[in-house]
């Protein structure tokens, strides 16, 4: 079977699956993206079980574009200034993020909150991988 026939078959199957939905209102943009992500995830795991982790790249593949989100949102001179969250960020920065917590909740066995020192004590793993944003950009970073 050629790749083109396979992709057409998957696309046709997805269209037929979506046609059977019983939603009375049209799906929202976010719902459509989540359905696409789920379909892609399931197909990838089904077809490529040995490659279940994200593909890794070499140092030479890292994008030369500066990372987004590395600017202080409390700085009113920057385009990402956020009037609502900027002061909270400033307080966290001043305390070296002492009061900051990563909250893990939802469908987990033991919901809890982790402090920055607790996270730093955990084993870590670094990888170079591609981040593809649904807004249309992508970059390879470590």
Buried (B, 14 or more C-beta within 10 A) or exposed (E): EEEEEEEEEBEEEBEEEBEEEEEEEEEEEEEEEEBEEEBEEEEEEEEEEEEEEEEEBEEEEEBEEEEEEEEBBBBEEEEEBBEEEBEBBBBBEEEEBEEBEEEEEEEEEEEEEBBBEEEEEEEEEEEBBBEEEEEEEEBBBE
